[in-house]
Amino acid sequence: MTATAPPPDAPRDSVVDVASAQPIDRTWVQWAVGRLEADTRRSADTHLLPLRPPAERSVDVYLKDESTHPTGSLKHRLARSLFLFALCNGQIGPRTTVVEASSGSTAISEAYFARLLGLPFVAVMVRTTSREKIALIEREGGRCELVDSAGEVYDVARRLADECGGLYLDQFTNAERATDWRGNNNIAESIFEQLELETHPVPTWVVVGAGTGGTSATIGRYLRYRGLPTRLAVVDPEGSAFLSAYAGQGDAGRGSRIEGIGRPRVEPSFVPQVVDRMLGVPDAASVAAMRFLRSHLGIAAGPSTGTNLVGALRLACEMRQQGVAGSIVTLMCDRAERYDATFDDDGWLRAQGLDWQAWSGRIERAWSELEWPVA
């Protein structure tokens, strides 16, 4: 959207009236915002599940189940915020094609909101994205543009948006600014409200992964804004750039096999200053924790939830060793059904060289005894 330039010969003391050359219909924008708000009201908040250990102990672990959103993942919150951000910035109109670079789940949620507003949607993703995720995007009316490597998605998404005069939502840049981190029903506010009547209402740790960095930025800022002693831990899978950059060991990686978290570069929305600690998690451990959740607790979650659980158990074991009582909250990002042909398929795991069974006993011991085993 461009503005009309003032006449070059206009006197310096004259009043120059400059209007937008192509204003977006404000009535449509009001309608669109109303549609998103109505969707929010139809969706109750997600559950905070206590993970019941086999015996009484001093550290409680909770799983906030973000898979219960209408689009089945944590990214539903982000997609809604990105659309509201773009609408209220005057970037989306009734015929705007919306384009995104994604590892899958954000694109599913964005395709849902694009369909809600009657807008075309294109997702740029790597070819290795699970076919279940691609099918969900297409079910919502979106189109998938597949590229060979995770590092290509940014430029291709930007180019496609330019070619059609559309909008590149750019979750990796806008995630940390599109959500109101002070509150307004964000995930941090929701967690602390749900914990109010628990034994340990102020958790010792909140554990999350980083894909865009938006969730960790929101929670980390909220903790400081509210003056809470809770610390924020970010777990990072193999191949991701976030952990190495945080440790001062370079800011590039190859990308992650654990979909939804880990990136080949440090994204603009990742705010390391609000992170208290980072933990690297082997991919095989993530899969073992994912399988443990289903076999021992009846929770069918995806591999990024497994990554989160490994970090939470590691910290719970440390707390027990230090004699510290308290609680830990982590996130269930999405459900296992999106990974039937990948992380839930033993043949695929063998082809990837992921010996998850080598980690199974360690995860079970950490859960049952709160003792972190030496590898």
C-alpha positions as CSV (number, residue, x, y, z in Angstrom):
1,M,0.0,0.0,0.0
2,T,1.6,3.2,-1.2
3,A,0.9,6.9,-0.4
4,T,0.5,9.7,-2.8
5,A,3.6,12.0,-2.7
6,P,2.9,15.8,-2.0
7,P,3.4,18.1,-5.0
8,P,7.1,19.0,-5.4
9,D,6.3,22.7,-5.8
10,A,4.0,22.9,-2.8
11,P,4.9,26.0,-0.6
12,R,6.6,25.1,2.6
13,D,3.9,26.8,4.7
14,S,0.9,25.3,2.9
15,V,-1.2,22.4,4.3
16,V,-0.6,19.3,2.2
17,D,-3.4,16.7,2.3
18,V,-1.9,13.2,1.5
19,A,-4.2,10.2,1.3
20,S,-3.5,6.6,0.8
21,A,-3.5,5.6,-2.9
22,Q,-5.1,2.2,-2.3
23,P,-6.8,2.2,1.1
24,I,-8.0,-1.1,2.4
25,D,-11.7,-1.2,3.2
26,R,-11.9,-0.5,6.9
27,T,-15.3,-2.1,7.1
28,W,-13.8,-5.3,5.8
29,V,-11.0,-5.2,8.3
30,Q,-13.5,-4.7,11.1
31,W,-15.4,-7.7,9.8
32,A,-12.2,-9.8,9.6
33,V,-11.1,-9.0,13.1
34,G,-14.6,-9.9,14.3
35,R,-14.3,-13.2,12.6
36,L,-11.0,-14.0,14.4
37,E,-12.4,-12.8,17.7
38,A,-15.5,-15.0,17.3
39,D,-13.3,-18.0,16.6
40,T,-11.3,-17.3,19.8
41,R,-14.5,-17.2,21.9
42,R,-15.7,-20.5,20.5
43,S,-12.5,-22.1,21.6
44,A,-12.1,-22.7,25.3
45,D,-8.6,-22.5,26.8
46,T,-6.4,-25.5,26.6
47,H,-6.1,-28.0,29.5
48,L,-3.2,-28.1,32.0
49,L,-2.6,-31.8,32.6
50,P,-0.9,-33.0,35.8
51,L,1.4,-35.9,34.9
52,R,0.8,-38.4,37.7
53,P,4.0,-40.1,38.8
54,P,4.0,-43.7,40.2
55,A,4.5,-42.4,43.8
56,E,4.3,-39.2,45.8
57,R,7.2,-36.9,45.3
58,S,8.1,-33.2,45.8
59,V,8.3,-32.2,42.1
60,D,5.0,-31.9,40.1
61,V,5.2,-31.9,36.3
62,Y,2.4,-30.4,34.2
63,L,1.7,-30.6,30.4
64,K,-0.3,-27.8,28.8
65,D,-2.1,-29.5,26.0
66,E,-2.0,-27.1,23.1
67,S,-3.2,-29.9,20.7
68,T,-6.8,-29.1,21.7
69,H,-6.9,-25.9,19.6
70,P,-9.1,-26.1,16.5
71,T,-6.1,-26.7,14.3
72,G,-4.5,-29.1,16.7
73,S,-1.3,-27.4,17.8
74,L,0.4,-24.7,19.8
75,K,0.8,-22.7,16.5
76,H,-2.9,-21.9,16.5
77,R,-2.2,-19.0,19.0
78,L,0.6,-17.7,16.8
79,A,-1.3,-17.9,13.6
80,R,-4.2,-15.9,15.1
81,S,-1.8,-13.3,16.4
82,L,-0.1,-13.0,13.1
83,F,-3.3,-12.4,11.2
84,L,-4.5,-9.8,13.7
85,F,-1.2,-8.1,13.6
86,A,-1.3,-7.9,9.8
87,L,-4.9,-6.8,9.7
88,C,-4.4,-4.0,12.2
89,N,-1.3,-2.9,10.4
90,G,-3.3,-2.5,7.2
91,Q,-1.4,-5.3,5.4
92,I,-4.3,-7.7,4.6
93,G,-7.3,-6.8,2.4
94,P,-10.2,-8.9,1.1
95,R,-8.2,-10.2,-1.9
96,T,-4.7,-10.5,-0.4
97,T,-2.8,-13.8,-1.0
98,V,-1.2,-14.8,2.3
99,V,2.2,-16.6,2.1
100,E,4.2,-18.3,4.9
101,A,7.5,-20.1,5.4
102,S,6.8,-23.0,7.8
103,S,7.8,-26.4,9.0
104,G,4.1,-27.4,8.9
105,S,2.0,-26.7,12.0
106,T,2.0,-22.9,11.7
107,A,0.9,-23.2,8.1
108,I,-1.9,-25.5,9.0
109,S,-3.2,-22.9,11.5
110,E,-2.7,-20.1,9.0
111,A,-4.5,-21.9,6.3
112,Y,-7.4,-22.3,8.7
113,F,-7.6,-18.6,9.4
114,A,-7.1,-17.7,5.7
115,R,-10.1,-19.9,4.8
116,L,-12.1,-18.2,7.6
117,L,-11.5,-14.9,5.9
118,G,-11.9,-16.2,2.4
119,L,-8.2,-15.5,1.4
120,P,-5.8,-17.6,-0.7
121,F,-3.0,-19.2,1.2
122,V,0.4,-20.6,0.1
123,A,2.8,-22.5,2.5
124,V,6.5,-22.9,1.6
125,M,8.0,-26.0,3.3
126,V,10.8,-28.5,3.0
127,R,10.0,-31.7,1.1
128,T,10.6,-33.8,4.2
129,T,7.5,-32.3,6.0
130,S,5.2,-35.1,7.1
131,R,2.6,-35.9,4.4
132,E,-0.1,-35.7,7.2
133,K,0.7,-32.0,7.7
134,I,0.6,-31.3,4.0
135,A,-2.8,-33.0,3.7
136,L,-4.1,-30.8,6.6
137,I,-3.0,-27.6,4.9
138,E,-4.6,-28.7,1.6
139,R,-7.8,-29.7,3.5
140,E,-8.0,-26.1,4.7
141,G,-7.7,-24.9,1.1
142,G,-4.1,-23.9,1.2
143,R,-1.4,-24.7,-1.4
144,C,2.0,-26.2,-0.6
145,E,5.2,-25.1,-2.3
146,L,7.9,-27.6,-1.4
147,V,11.7,-26.8,-1.4
148,D,14.8,-28.9,-0.8
149,S,16.2,-27.4,2.3
150,A,15.0,-25.5,5.3
151,G,17.2,-22.5,4.5
152,E,15.3,-21.9,1.2
153,V,11.9,-21.3,2.7
154,Y,12.4,-17.7,3.5
155,D,13.4,-16.3,0.1
156,V,11.0,-18.5,-1.8
157,A,8.1,-17.3,0.4
158,R,9.1,-13.7,0.0
159,R,9.4,-14.1,-3.8
160,L,6.0,-15.8,-4.1
161,A,4.4,-13.0,-2.1
162,D,6.0,-10.3,-4.3
163,E,5.0,-12.1,-7.5
164,C,1.3,-12.1,-6.6
165,G,1.2,-8.8,-4.7
166,G,0.4,-10.7,-1.5
167,L,1.7,-10.7,2.0
168,Y,4.6,-12.8,3.4
169,L,3.4,-13.2,7.1
170,D,7.0,-14.0,8.1
171,Q,6.4,-15.8,11.4
172,F,10.1,-16.0,12.1
173,T,10.4,-12.2,12.4
174,N,7.0,-11.3,13.7
175,A,6.3,-14.0,16.3
176,E,7.8,-12.1,19.2
177,R,6.0,-8.8,18.4
178,A,2.5,-10.1,17.2
179,T,1.6,-11.5,20.6
180,D,0.9,-9.2,23.6
181,W,3.4,-10.6,26.1
182,R,1.9,-8.6,29.0
183,G,-1.2,-10.7,29.0
184,N,-4.5,-10.6,27.0
185,N,-5.0,-14.3,27.2
186,N,-1.6,-15.3,26.0
187,I,-0.1,-18.7,26.9
188,A,1.9,-17.4,29.9
189,E,-1.1,-15.7,31.5
190,S,-3.1,-18.9,30.9
191,I,-0.5,-21.1,32.6
192,F,-0.3,-19.1,35.8
193,E,-4.1,-18.7,36.1
194,Q,-4.5,-22.5,35.8
195,L,-1.9,-23.1,38.5
196,E,-3.4,-20.8,41.1
197,L,-5.0,-23.6,43.2
198,E,-2.2,-26.2,42.8
199,T,0.3,-27.2,45.6
200,H,3.0,-25.2,43.9
201,P,1.2,-22.4,42.0
202,V,4.4,-20.6,40.9
203,P,6.4,-23.1,38.9
204,T,10.2,-23.4,39.4
205,W,10.6,-23.9,35.6
206,V,8.7,-23.5,32.4
207,V,10.2,-25.6,29.6
208,V,9.5,-24.9,25.9
209,G,11.1,-25.5,22.6
210,A,12.0,-22.8,20.0
211,G,10.9,-22.7,16.4
212,T,10.3,-19.0,15.8
213,G,11.3,-18.1,19.4
214,G,7.9,-16.4,19.9
215,T,6.6,-18.6,22.7
216,S,9.9,-18.3,24.7
217,A,9.9,-14.6,24.2
218,T,6.3,-14.2,25.4
219,I,6.8,-16.4,28.5
220,G,10.2,-14.9,29.3
221,R,8.9,-11.3,29.1
222,Y,5.8,-12.1,31.0
223,L,7.8,-13.6,33.9
224,R,9.8,-10.4,34.2
225,Y,6.7,-8.1,33.8
226,R,4.9,-9.9,36.6
227,G,8.0,-10.1,38.8
228,L,7.8,-13.9,39.0
229,P,10.8,-16.1,40.2
230,T,10.0,-18.8,37.6
231,R,12.9,-19.6,35.3
232,L,12.6,-20.3,31.6
233,A,14.4,-23.2,30.0
234,V,14.5,-23.7,26.2
235,V,15.1,-27.2,24.8
236,D,16.8,-27.5,21.4
237,P,17.0,-30.6,19.1
238,E,20.0,-31.8,17.1
239,G,21.0,-29.6,14.2
240,S,19.4,-26.4,15.5
241,A,21.3,-23.1,15.6
242,F,19.7,-21.8,18.8
243,L,21.7,-23.7,21.4
244,S,25.1,-23.1,19.7
245,A,24.4,-19.4,19.4
246,Y,23.2,-19.2,23.0
247,A,26.5,-20.8,24.1
248,G,28.5,-18.5,21.9
249,Q,29.6,-21.2,19.5
250,G,28.2,-19.9,16.2
251,D,24.8,-19.1,14.8
252,A,24.3,-21.6,12.0
253,G,23.0,-25.2,12.0
254,R,21.8,-27.7,9.5
255,G,18.2,-27.7,10.6
256,S,16.2,-30.0,12.8
257,R,14.5,-33.4,12.2
258,I,12.1,-32.6,15.1
259,E,9.4,-30.7,13.2
260,G,8.2,-27.4,14.7
261,I,11.3,-26.6,16.7
262,G,15.0,-26.0,15.9
263,R,16.1,-23.9,12.9
264,P,19.2,-23.8,10.6
265,R,19.6,-20.1,11.7
266,V,18.9,-18.0,14.7
267,E,15.5,-16.5,13.9
268,P,14.8,-12.7,14.6
269,S,12.0,-13.6,17.1
270,F,14.3,-15.6,19.4
271,V,15.2,-13.4,22.4
272,P,18.0,-15.1,24.3
273,Q,18.1,-12.4,27.0
274,V,14.9,-13.7,28.5
275,V,16.0,-17.4,28.5
276,D,17.6,-18.6,31.8
277,R,18.9,-21.9,30.5
278,M,19.1,-24.0,27.3
279,L,19.3,-27.8,27.1
280,G,20.3,-29.8,24.0
281,V,18.2,-32.9,23.5
282,P,19.2,-35.8,21.2
283,D,16.6,-36.7,18.7
284,A,16.5,-40.3,19.8
285,A,15.6,-39.1,23.4
286,S,12.8,-37.0,22.0
287,V,11.3,-40.0,20.2
288,A,11.7,-42.2,23.3
289,A,9.9,-39.6,25.4
290,M,7.2,-39.3,22.8
291,R,6.7,-43.1,22.9
292,F,6.8,-43.1,26.8
293,L,4.0,-40.6,27.0
294,R,1.8,-42.9,24.9
295,S,2.7,-46.2,26.5
296,H,2.8,-45.1,30.2
297,L,0.4,-42.1,30.3
298,G,-1.9,-42.7,27.3
299,I,-1.0,-39.3,25.8
300,A,-0.4,-39.4,22.0
301,A,1.9,-36.5,21.4
302,G,4.3,-35.5,18.6
303,P,8.2,-35.5,18.8
304,S,8.6,-31.9,19.9
305,T,6.5,-32.7,23.0
306,G,9.0,-35.5,23.6
307,T,11.8,-32.9,23.5
308,N,10.0,-30.8,26.0
309,L,9.4,-33.8,28.3
310,V,13.1,-34.7,28.3
311,G,14.0,-31.2,29.4
312,A,11.3,-31.2,32.1
313,L,12.4,-34.6,33.5
314,R,16.1,-33.5,33.5
315,L,15.2,-30.4,35.5
316,A,12.9,-32.4,37.9
317,C,15.8,-34.8,38.6
318,E,18.1,-31.8,39.4
319,M,15.4,-30.3,41.7
320,R,15.1,-33.6,43.6
321,Q,18.9,-34.0,43.9
322,Q,19.1,-30.4,45.3
323,G,16.2,-31.0,47.7
324,V,14.0,-28.4,46.0
325,A,10.2,-28.9,46.0
326,G,8.1,-27.2,43.3
327,S,6.5,-27.6,39.9
328,I,7.5,-27.6,36.2
329,V,5.3,-26.8,33.3
330,T,5.9,-27.8,29.7
331,L,3.9,-27.9,26.5
332,M,2.2,-30.6,24.4
333,C,2.7,-29.0,21.0
334,D,0.7,-31.3,18.8
335,R,-0.6,-34.9,18.5
336,A,1.2,-38.0,17.2
337,E,-1.3,-38.6,14.4
338,R,0.6,-36.0,12.3
339,Y,3.7,-38.3,12.4
340,D,2.2,-41.7,11.5
341,A,4.6,-42.1,8.5
342,T,7.6,-40.7,10.3
343,F,8.3,-40.6,14.0
344,D,5.6,-43.2,14.7
345,D,7.0,-45.6,12.1
346,D,9.8,-47.8,13.3
347,G,11.1,-48.4,9.7
348,W,11.4,-44.7,9.1
349,L,13.2,-44.2,12.4
350,R,15.7,-47.0,11.5
351,A,16.4,-45.3,8.2
352,Q,17.1,-42.1,10.0
353,G,19.5,-43.9,12.4
354,L,17.4,-43.0,15.4
355,D,17.9,-45.7,18.1
356,W,15.1,-44.4,20.4
357,Q,15.0,-47.7,22.4
358,A,18.5,-46.9,23.8
359,W,16.8,-44.0,25.6
360,S,13.7,-45.8,26.7
361,G,15.1,-47.1,30.0
362,R,16.6,-43.7,30.8
363,I,13.4,-41.9,30.4
364,E,11.5,-44.5,32.5
365,R,14.1,-44.2,35.3
366,A,13.9,-40.4,35.2
367,W,10.2,-40.6,35.5
368,S,9.9,-43.3,38.2
369,E,12.9,-42.4,40.3
370,L,13.6,-38.8,39.5
371,E,17.2,-39.8,38.8
372,W,18.8,-38.6,35.6
373,P,20.9,-41.5,34.3
374,V,24.4,-41.1,33.0
375,A,24.5,-42.0,29.3
